[in-house]
Amino acid sequence: MNKHIELVKKYLADKDSVSKEELAANYAAAQAVADAANVADAAYAYAIKAAAKANAAANASYYAYAHVTKHSEYAADKAAADWVDIYEELTK
């Protein structure tokens, strides 16, 4: 149950059951929660993108290393280039 929704539902069922002040306070509190959730969501998205970029860099590095150690040179070069492209796409 969301207390902000419950108050709105109470208001919709009976417009006289909730004061203007209660609705204003409810809005302010709900907006504060939404703002905090948006900040958390942005931080999560940033962390996910940072992890993806780190993995792309690690994979590109691995395949470049695989080439110089003569492990399937063409496939390693192609994979390294693909991971560089992925990294660059993630950093846009």
LOLOLO-323392 format. One record per atom (N, C-alpha, C): residue number from 1; atom name; x negated, y negated, z negated. Coordinates in steps of 0.001 Angstrom, whole numbers, plus 500000, padded with zeros to 6 digits. Example, Ala and Ser with C-alpha at 12.3 -4.5 7.8 and 13.67 -1.06 7.14 Angstrom:
2
vexba n:1; atom:N; px:486810; py:505690; pz:492200
vexba n:1; atom:CA; px:487700; py:504500; pz:492200
vexba n:1; atom:C; px:486800; py:503300; pz:492200
vexba n:2; atom:N; px:487150; py:502250; pz:492920
vexba n:2; atom:CA; px:486330; py:501060; pz:492860
vexba n:2; atom:C; px:487100; py:499970; pz:492130
//
This chain:
92
vexba n:1; atom:N; px:499167; py:501190; pz:500000
vexba n:1; atom:CA; px:500000; py:500000; pz:500000
vexba n:1; atom:C; px:499124; py:498749; pz:500000
vexba n:2; atom:N; px:499537; py:497799; pz:500801
vexba n:2; atom:CA; px:498855; py:496519; pz:500872
vexba n:2; atom:C; px:499750; py:495485; pz:500193
vexba n:3; atom:N; px:499228; py:494879; pz:499141
vexba n:3; atom:CA; px:500061; py:493952; pz:498359
vexba n:3; atom:C; px:500500; py:492739; pz:499173
vexba n:4; atom:N; px:499706; py:492336; pz:500131
vexba n:4; atom:CA; px:500072; py:491186; pz:500956
vexba n:4; atom:C; px:501235; py:491544; pz:501884
vexba n:5; atom:N; px:501187; py:492720; pz:502450
vexba n:5; atom:CA; px:502288; py:493186; pz:503303
vexba n:5; atom:C; px:503547; py:493395; pz:502472
vexba n:6; atom:N; px:503379; py:493957; pz:501288
vexba n:6; atom:CA; px:504544; py:494200; pz:500427
vexba n:6; atom:C; px:505262; py:492891; pz:500093
vexba n:7; atom:N; px:504492; py:491837; pz:499841
vexba n:7; atom:CA; px:505114; py:490547; pz:499548
vexba n:7; atom:C; px:505855; py:490013; pz:500777
vexba n:8; atom:N; px:505264; py:490156; pz:501933
vexba n:8; atom:CA; px:505934; py:489710; pz:503162
vexba n:8; atom:C; px:507208; py:490520; pz:503396
vexba n:9; atom:N; px:507144; py:491831; pz:503174
vexba n:9; atom:CA; px:508332; py:492666; pz:503334
vexba n:9; atom:C; px:509428; py:492242; pz:502358
vexba n:10; atom:N; px:509024; py:491924; pz:501131
vexba n:10; atom:CA; px:509987; py:491443; pz:500131
vexba n:10; atom:C; px:510633; py:490154; pz:500615
vexba n:11; atom:N; px:509800; py:489252; pz:501157
vexba n:11; atom:CA; px:510310; py:487987; pz:501680
vexba n:11; atom:C; px:511269; py:488217; pz:502855
vexba n:12; atom:N; px:510895; py:489107; pz:503761
vexba n:12; atom:CA; px:511744; py:489365; pz:504924
vexba n:12; atom:C; px:513089; py:489979; pz:504541
vexba n:13; atom:N; px:513069; py:490790; pz:503495
vexba n:13; atom:CA; px:514310; py:491410; pz:503035
vexba n:13; atom:C; px:515215; py:490401; pz:502332
vexba n:14; atom:N; px:514587; py:489440; pz:501647
vexba n:14; atom:CA; px:515365; py:488438; pz:500899
vexba n:14; atom:C; px:514546; py:487157; pz:500834
vexba n:15; atom:N; px:514857; py:486222; pz:501676
vexba n:15; atom:CA; px:514075; py:484979; pz:501795
vexba n:15; atom:C; px:514005; py:484179; pz:500498
vexba n:16; atom:N; px:514969; py:484372; pz:499620
vexba n:16; atom:CA; px:514981; py:483639; pz:498352
vexba n:16; atom:C; px:514177; py:484332; pz:497259
vexba n:17; atom:N; px:513667; py:485527; pz:497527
vexba n:17; atom:CA; px:512970; py:486295; pz:496489
vexba n:17; atom:C; px:511505; py:485898; pz:496319
vexba n:18; atom:N; px:510987; py:485129; pz:497262
vexba n:18; atom:CA; px:509575; py:484731; pz:497215
vexba n:18; atom:C; px:509497; py:483230; pz:497461
vexba n:19; atom:N; px:508722; py:482559; pz:496627
vexba n:19; atom:CA; px:508609; py:481100; pz:496765
vexba n:19; atom:C; px:507605; py:480726; pz:497867
vexba n:20; atom:N; px:507707; py:479480; pz:498268
vexba n:20; atom:CA; px:506764; py:478943; pz:499251
vexba n:20; atom:C; px:505335; py:479024; pz:498708
vexba n:21; atom:N; px:505187; py:478758; pz:497417
vexba n:21; atom:CA; px:503872; py:478805; pz:496781
vexba n:21; atom:C; px:503308; py:480234; pz:496793
vexba n:22; atom:N; px:504184; py:481208; pz:496516
vexba n:22; atom:CA; px:503746; py:482610; pz:496555
vexba n:22; atom:C; px:503295; py:482995; pz:497968
vexba n:23; atom:N; px:504049; py:482548; pz:498961
vexba n:23; atom:CA; px:503678; py:482851; pz:500347
vexba n:23; atom:C; px:502354; py:482190; pz:500723
vexba n:24; atom:N; px:502158; py:480954; pz:500265
vexba n:24; atom:CA; px:500905; py:480247; pz:500549
vexba n:24; atom:C; px:499721; py:480958; pz:499890
vexba n:25; atom:N; px:499898; py:481334; pz:498627
vexba n:25; atom:CA; px:498831; py:482047; pz:497915
vexba n:25; atom:C; px:498567; py:483415; pz:498552
vexba n:26; atom:N; px:499636; py:484076; pz:498971
vexba n:26; atom:CA; px:499500; py:485374; pz:499624
vexba n:26; atom:C; px:498703; py:485238; pz:500920
vexba n:27; atom:N; px:499044; py:484220; pz:501695
vexba n:27; atom:CA; px:498321; py:483976; pz:502941
vexba n:27; atom:C; px:496841; py:483715; pz:502671
vexba n:28; atom:N; px:496551; py:482843; pz:501717
vexba n:28; atom:CA; px:495157; py:482500; pz:501413
vexba n:28; atom:C; px:494370; py:483740; pz:500977
vexba n:29; atom:N; px:494972; py:484548; pz:500126
vexba n:29; atom:CA; px:494296; py:485761; pz:499647
vexba n:29; atom:C; px:494102; py:486765; pz:500780
vexba n:30; atom:N; px:495130; py:486946; pz:501597
vexba n:30; atom:CA; px:495025; py:487888; pz:502721
vexba n:30; atom:C; px:493976; py:487414; pz:503715
vexba n:31; atom:N; px:493918; py:486125; pz:503960
vexba n:31; atom:CA; px:492920; py:485588; pz:504890
vexba n:31; atom:C; px:491511; py:485772; pz:504346
vexba n:32; atom:N; px:491325; py:485600; pz:503040
vexba n:32; atom:CA; px:490014; py:485805; pz:502433
vexba n:32; atom:C; px:489567; py:487257; pz:502597
vexba n:33; atom:N; px:490496; py:488189; pz:502416
vexba n:33; atom:CA; px:490180; py:489606; pz:502599
vexba n:33; atom:C; px:489822; py:489867; pz:504059
vexba n:34; atom:N; px:490586; py:489297; pz:504970
vexba n:34; atom:CA; px:490309; py:489475; pz:506399
vexba n:34; atom:C; px:488947; py:488893; pz:506777
vexba n:35; atom:N; px:488629; py:487735; pz:506229
vexba n:35; atom:CA; px:487326; py:487117; pz:506512
vexba n:35; atom:C; px:486186; py:487995; pz:506013
vexba n:36; atom:N; px:486334; py:488540; pz:504817
vexba n:36; atom:CA; px:485304; py:489432; pz:504275
vexba n:36; atom:C; px:485175; py:490696; pz:505122
vexba n:37; atom:N; px:486299; py:491223; pz:505569
vexba n:37; atom:CA; px:486268; py:492416; pz:506421
vexba n:37; atom:C; px:485589; py:492115; pz:507750
vexba n:38; atom:N; px:485829; py:490942; pz:508287
vexba n:38; atom:CA; px:485178; py:490565; pz:509544
vexba n:38; atom:C; px:483672; py:490447; pz:509384
vexba n:39; atom:N; px:483228; py:489909; pz:508260
vexba n:39; atom:CA; px:481789; py:489821; pz:507990
vexba n:39; atom:C; px:481196; py:491223; pz:507872
vexba n:40; atom:N; px:481878; py:492092; pz:507150
vexba n:40; atom:CA; px:481396; py:493470; pz:506997
vexba n:40; atom:C; px:481370; py:494180; pz:508345
vexba n:41; atom:N; px:482385; py:493959; pz:509152
vexba n:41; atom:CA; px:482446; py:494583; pz:510472
vexba n:41; atom:C; px:481295; py:494098; pz:511343
vexba n:42; atom:N; px:481005; py:492811; pz:511300
vexba n:42; atom:CA; px:479907; py:492263; pz:512094
vexba n:42; atom:C; px:478567; py:492834; pz:511631
vexba n:43; atom:N; px:478396; py:492960; pz:510312
vexba n:43; atom:CA; px:477155; py:493531; pz:509778
vexba n:43; atom:C; px:477009; py:494990; pz:510205
vexba n:44; atom:N; px:478099; py:495720; pz:510170
vexba n:44; atom:CA; px:478080; py:497121; pz:510595
vexba n:44; atom:C; px:477724; py:497224; pz:512080
vexba n:45; atom:N; px:478351; py:496395; pz:512892
vexba n:45; atom:CA; px:478071; py:496418; pz:514331
vexba n:45; atom:C; px:476615; py:496063; pz:514595
vexba n:46; atom:N; px:476077; py:495095; pz:513856
vexba n:46; atom:CA; px:474671; py:494717; pz:514005
vexba n:46; atom:C; px:473765; py:495885; pz:513634
vexba n:47; atom:N; px:474091; py:496565; pz:512536
vexba n:47; atom:CA; px:473273; py:497704; pz:512099
vexba n:47; atom:C; px:473321; py:498840; pz:513114
vexba n:48; atom:N; px:474490; py:499109; pz:513659
vexba n:48; atom:CA; px:474622; py:500158; pz:514670
vexba n:48; atom:C; px:473799; py:499808; pz:515900
vexba n:49; atom:N; px:473885; py:498552; pz:516335
vexba n:49; atom:CA; px:473115; py:498140; pz:517507
vexba n:49; atom:C; px:471615; py:498200; pz:517222
vexba n:50; atom:N; px:471209; py:497805; pz:516033
vexba n:50; atom:CA; px:469790; py:497874; pz:515676
vexba n:50; atom:C; px:469300; py:499317; pz:515682
vexba n:51; atom:N; px:470121; py:500221; pz:515172
vexba n:51; atom:CA; px:469744; py:501642; pz:515176
vexba n:51; atom:C; px:469660; py:502167; pz:516600
vexba n:52; atom:N; px:470602; py:501785; pz:517433
vexba n:52; atom:CA; px:470574; py:502230; pz:518830
vexba n:52; atom:C; px:469341; py:501693; pz:519545
vexba n:53; atom:N; px:468990; py:500444; pz:519272
vexba n:53; atom:CA; px:467787; py:499873; pz:519887
vexba n:53; atom:C; px:466539; py:500590; pz:519399
vexba n:54; atom:N; px:466476; py:500902; pz:518120
vexba n:54; atom:CA; px:465319; py:501620; pz:517579
vexba n:54; atom:C; px:465199; py:503006; pz:518201
vexba n:55; atom:N; px:466329; py:503692; pz:518361
vexba n:55; atom:CA; px:466310; py:505009; pz:518997
vexba n:55; atom:C; px:465903; py:504916; pz:520455
vexba n:56; atom:N; px:466379; py:503910; pz:521148
vexba n:56; atom:CA; px:465998; py:503735; pz:522550
vexba n:56; atom:C; px:464504; py:503485; pz:522667
vexba n:57; atom:N; px:463966; py:502641; pz:521792
vexba n:57; atom:CA; px:462523; py:502368; pz:521818
vexba n:57; atom:C; px:461724; py:503624; pz:521490
vexba n:58; atom:N; px:462189; py:504396; pz:520520
vexba n:58; atom:CA; px:461497; py:505636; pz:520164
vexba n:58; atom:C; px:461524; py:506630; pz:521315
vexba n:59; atom:N; px:462671; py:506770; pz:521949
vexba n:59; atom:CA; px:462777; py:507712; pz:523067
vexba n:59; atom:C; px:461935; py:507269; pz:524252
vexba n:60; atom:N; px:461952; py:505978; pz:524571
vexba n:60; atom:CA; px:461117; py:505471; pz:525663
vexba n:60; atom:C; px:459647; py:505733; pz:525358
vexba n:61; atom:N; px:459246; py:505503; pz:524117
vexba n:61; atom:CA; px:457856; py:505741; pz:523712
vexba n:61; atom:C; px:457489; py:507211; pz:523813
vexba n:62; atom:N; px:458401; py:508071; pz:523395
vexba n:62; atom:CA; px:458146; py:509513; pz:523459
vexba n:62; atom:C; px:457919; py:509955; pz:524897
vexba n:63; atom:N; px:458802; py:509528; pz:525808
vexba n:63; atom:CA; px:458683; py:509992; pz:527189
vexba n:63; atom:C; px:457462; py:509394; pz:527881
vexba n:64; atom:N; px:457083; py:508185; pz:527526
vexba n:64; atom:CA; px:455841; py:507635; pz:528069
vexba n:64; atom:C; px:454660; py:508463; pz:527577
vexba n:65; atom:N; px:454678; py:508825; pz:526306
vexba n:65; atom:CA; px:453619; py:509675; pz:525741
vexba n:65; atom:C; px:453622; py:511049; pz:526419
vexba n:66; atom:N; px:454802; py:511594; pz:526660
vexba n:66; atom:CA; px:454898; py:512900; pz:527323
vexba n:66; atom:C; px:454243; py:512853; pz:528695
vexba n:67; atom:N; px:454359; py:511730; pz:529393
vexba n:67; atom:CA; px:453729; py:511617; pz:530708
vexba n:67; atom:C; px:452214; py:511679; pz:530598
vexba n:68; atom:N; px:451657; py:510905; pz:529698
vexba n:68; atom:CA; px:450194; py:510867; pz:529615
vexba n:68; atom:C; px:449608; py:512168; pz:529090
vexba n:69; atom:N; px:450423; py:512954; pz:528429
vexba n:69; atom:CA; px:449932; py:514259; pz:527975
vexba n:69; atom:C; px:450280; py:515352; pz:528982
vexba n:70; atom:N; px:450733; py:514901; pz:530181
vexba n:70; atom:CA; px:450998; py:515798; pz:531308
vexba n:70; atom:C; px:452144; py:516766; pz:531085
vexba n:71; atom:N; px:453161; py:516347; pz:530358
vexba n:71; atom:CA; px:454356; py:517163; pz:530172
vexba n:71; atom:C; px:455398; py:516709; pz:531187
vexba n:72; atom:N; px:455535; py:517422; pz:532255
vexba n:72; atom:CA; px:456572; py:517144; pz:533243
vexba n:72; atom:C; px:456598; py:515662; pz:533606
vexba n:73; atom:N; px:455582; py:515220; pz:534312
vexba n:73; atom:CA; px:455349; py:513795; pz:534559
vexba n:73; atom:C; px:456548; py:513049; pz:535150
vexba n:74; atom:N; px:457154; py:513566; pz:536227
vexba n:74; atom:CA; px:458254; py:512824; pz:536849
vexba n:74; atom:C; px:459439; py:512700; pz:535893
vexba n:75; atom:N; px:459823; py:513808; pz:535284
vexba n:75; atom:CA; px:460970; py:513774; pz:534370
vexba n:75; atom:C; px:460697; py:512837; pz:533193
vexba n:76; atom:N; px:459470; py:512860; pz:532686
vexba n:76; atom:CA; px:459119; py:511989; pz:531568
vexba n:76; atom:C; px:459166; py:510526; pz:531982
vexba n:77; atom:N; px:458657; py:510210; pz:533183
vexba n:77; atom:CA; px:458695; py:508826; pz:533654
vexba n:77; atom:C; px:460137; py:508353; pz:533839
vexba n:78; atom:N; px:460964; py:509191; pz:534407
vexba n:78; atom:CA; px:462371; py:508846; pz:534638
vexba n:78; atom:C; px:463080; py:508613; pz:533305
vexba n:79; atom:N; px:462859; py:509517; pz:532361
vexba n:79; atom:CA; px:463503; py:509371; pz:531048
vexba n:79; atom:C; px:463008; py:508122; pz:530333
vexba n:80; atom:N; px:461706; py:507853; pz:530408
vexba n:80; atom:CA; px:461162; py:506651; pz:529759
vexba n:80; atom:C; px:461786; py:505400; pz:530368
vexba n:81; atom:N; px:461881; py:505377; pz:531699
vexba n:81; atom:CA; px:462488; py:504220; pz:532364
vexba n:81; atom:C; px:463950; py:504075; pz:531986
vexba n:82; atom:N; px:464664; py:505189; pz:531898
vexba n:82; atom:CA; px:466073; py:505145; pz:531493
vexba n:82; atom:C; px:466220; py:504568; pz:530097
vexba n:83; atom:N; px:465368; py:504987; pz:529171
vexba n:83; atom:CA; px:465463; py:504487; pz:527802
vexba n:83; atom:C; px:465059; py:503020; pz:527696
vexba n:84; atom:N; px:464132; py:502584; pz:528532
vexba n:84; atom:CA; px:463795; py:501154; pz:528575
vexba n:84; atom:C; px:465018; py:500373; pz:529046
vexba n:85; atom:N; px:465690; py:500880; pz:530083
vexba n:85; atom:CA; px:466910; py:500218; pz:530578
vexba n:85; atom:C; px:467986; py:500160; pz:529495
vexba n:86; atom:N; px:468148; py:501259; pz:528774
vexba n:86; atom:CA; px:469139; py:501290; pz:527688
vexba n:86; atom:C; px:468782; py:500258; pz:526624
vexba n:87; atom:N; px:467520; py:500216; pz:526247
vexba n:87; atom:CA; px:467074; py:499237; pz:525246
vexba n:87; atom:C; px:467360; py:497812; pz:525714
vexba n:88; atom:N; px:466995; py:497529; pz:526971
vexba n:88; atom:CA; px:467194; py:496175; pz:527484
vexba n:88; atom:C; px:468686; py:495822; pz:527553
vexba n:89; atom:N; px:469516; py:496783; pz:527879
vexba n:89; atom:CA; px:470965; py:496543; pz:527907
vexba n:89; atom:C; px:471469; py:496238; pz:526494
vexba n:90; atom:N; px:470941; py:496941; pz:525515
vexba n:90; atom:CA; px:471363; py:496720; pz:524130
vexba n:90; atom:C; px:470898; py:495376; pz:523571
vexba n:91; atom:N; px:469837; py:494826; pz:524135
vexba n:91; atom:CA; px:469317; py:493563; pz:523609
vexba n:91; atom:C; px:469914; py:492344; pz:524290
vexba n:92; atom:N; px:470809; py:492550; pz:525233
vexba n:92; atom:CA; px:471446; py:491405; pz:525904
vexba n:92; atom:C; px:472402; py:490701; pz:524975
//
